[in-house]
Amino acid sequence: MDSYRDLQAWRVGLSLVKEMYALTKKLPKEELFELVSQMRRCSVSVLANIAEGFGRFTFADKANKYTIARGECTEAEALILIIRELGMVKAEETKSILSLIDREGKLLSGLIASCRQHQ
């Protein structure tokens, strides 16, 4: 594997970012600097940590960055559940992105486990 862009976790994460941006466009303008900003930042952080982890030298460092990315996935999920509970979006509008988050979390767990086997 030559690049972090070759990782399935990167490709799914990129889809997650795209869906997050599309979903947050539906939120009220007054949330632009609050929930919208936080939701976008955590989804982008997933990708940033995957890229950074790929570039790290030791497996322990890689696992650490992939673990941070997985935490950002959990944050994204929590924020989506919050906007749904607040009635800002309908449950149906969150199904696809929640599925992506679940898939991304599993991919990241696999990367973490793989790195830990090599330690």
Secondary structure, DSSP 8 states (H G I E B T S, - for coil): ---GGGSHHHHHHHHHHHHHHHHHTTS-GGGIIIIIHHHHHHHHHHHHHHHHHHH-SSHHHHHHHHHHHHHHHHHHHHHHHHHHHTTSS-HHHHHHHHHHHHHHHHHHHHHHHHHHHT-
